[in-house]
Structure formats: structure tokens, C-alpha cells
Amino acid sequence: MSEPKCPECSGEYTYIDREKYVCPECAHEWLILSPAAEVDSVRDSNGNLLVDGDYVTVIKDLKVKGSSTVVKIGTKIKCGRIDPDAKDHEIDCKVSGVGAMKLTAKFTRKV
């Protein structure tokens, strides 16, 4: 089996290093995953896999819909449940001062 081309620069000389593919041309690294694992996973803004119970931080101020409250950047949140089948809001959590809410994974970073 030949290694795939780099998704960043389309380089042909990728190689496997432990559980990652590495491109020597642009130094891009990405995880080796089966196609089924890629579909059923939720990833944060940096591409880290999120699972139930992980801690994440918010990477930008988020307005709470229907309220004047704002979840500030850097707020640390424990993921209660991750739902990969949800369209927009994959993370169910409780935010101190706000209560239960759903977050979009692309606005979080794993701690």
C-alpha cells in the first residue's frame, strides 16, 4: 500500500511515523485513521480527537443565544457528551455561570 499525498502541499514523499503520516516537504503531520473512524469522530480546532469527559477551552468569545451572556475566550469546560451525529453543536456541556449548553467543536481546543 502506498502512502497518500500530503493534504497541505500535495507532496508525494510522505512516510509513516508511529500513528501519523509525515510530509518531509512541508512538515505537515496527520493521523492514520480508517475511513469509518474519520466519519464517526469529533475533532477540535487543532484536529485533536475529542471524547466524553475531555476538558476543552473556548478559543473565541461566544455569545449565548437568547441571552446577553458571553462565554469568554479561555473558559475551561468539561465535555459531558460528544455527539458525532449532530450537525452543528457536537459537545454537550455545563458552563459555569451559564448552565447547560451545546458547543461547536471548531470553537474549542483540547486541554
KASUL-V468704 format. One record per residue. RES is the residue in three letters. SS is DSSP state (A for helix, B for strand, O for the rest). BURIAL is # if it has 16 or more other C-alpha atoms within 10 Angstrom, else .. D_FIRST is the distance of its C-alpha to the first C-alpha in Angstrom with 1 decimal. Layout:
RES,SS,BURIAL,D_FIRST + RES,SS,BURIAL,D_FIRST
This chain:
MET,O,.,0.0 + SER,O,.,3.8 + GLU,O,.,6.6 + PRO,O,.,9.3 + LYS,O,#,12.5 + CYS,O,#,15.4 + PRO,O,.,17.6 + GLU,O,.,20.7 + CYS,O,.,20.7 + SER,O,.,17.7 + GLY,O,.,16.7 + GLU,O,.,13.7 + TYR,O,.,13.7 + THR,B,#,12.5 + TYR,B,#,11.6 + ILE,B,.,11.7 + ASP,B,.,15.2 + ARG,O,.,16.1 + GLU,O,.,15.6 + LYS,B,.,15.2 + TYR,B,#,13.3 + VAL,B,#,15.7 + CYS,B,#,16.7 + PRO,O,.,18.9 + GLU,O,.,20.7 + CYS,O,.,22.2 + ALA,O,.,21.6 + HIS,O,.,20.3 + GLU,B,#,18.7 + TRP,B,.,17.3 + LEU,B,.,16.4 + ILE,O,.,13.2 + LEU,O,.,14.5 + SER,O,.,13.8 + PRO,A,.,15.3 + ALA,A,.,18.3 + ALA,A,.,19.0 + GLU,A,.,19.2 + VAL,A,.,21.7 + ASP,O,.,23.9 + SER,O,.,24.3 + VAL,B,#,27.1 + ARG,B,#,26.6 + ASP,O,#,29.4 + SER,O,.,30.0 + ASN,O,.,27.8 + GLY,O,.,24.8 + ASN,O,.,25.7 + LEU,B,.,25.3 + LEU,B,#,28.8 + VAL,O,#,30.0 + ASP,O,.,33.6 + GLY,O,.,35.9 + ASP,O,.,34.3 + TYR,B,#,36.6 + VAL,B,#,36.2 + THR,B,#,38.4 + VAL,B,#,39.3 + ILE,O,.,38.4 + LYS,O,.,41.1 + ASP,O,.,44.5 + LEU,B,.,44.1 + LYS,B,.,47.1 + VAL,O,.,47.8 + LYS,O,.,48.4 + GLY,O,.,52.0 + SER,O,.,53.3 + SER,O,.,54.3 + THR,O,.,52.2 + VAL,B,.,49.3 + VAL,B,#,46.5 + LYS,O,.,46.4 + ILE,O,.,43.5 + GLY,O,.,42.5 + THR,O,.,43.6 + LYS,B,#,41.8 + ILE,B,#,40.9 + LYS,B,#,39.6 + CYS,B,#,37.2 + GLY,B,#,38.9 + ARG,B,#,36.3 + ILE,B,#,33.1 + ASP,O,#,32.7 + PRO,O,#,29.4 + ASP,O,.,30.9 + ALA,O,.,33.7 + LYS,O,.,33.7 + ASP,O,.,35.2 + HIS,O,#,36.5 + GLU,O,#,33.9 + ILE,B,#,35.9 + ASP,B,#,39.1 + CYS,B,#,41.2 + LYS,B,#,44.7 + VAL,B,#,45.9 + SER,O,.,49.0 + GLY,O,.,51.9 + VAL,O,.,50.1 + GLY,B,.,49.2 + ALA,B,.,46.4 + MET,B,.,44.1 + LYS,B,#,40.6 + LEU,B,#,38.5 + THR,O,#,35.6 + ALA,A,#,32.7 + LYS,A,#,32.3 + PHE,A,#,35.7 + THR,B,#,34.9 + ARG,B,#,33.3 + LYS,B,#,32.4 + VAL,O,.,34.9
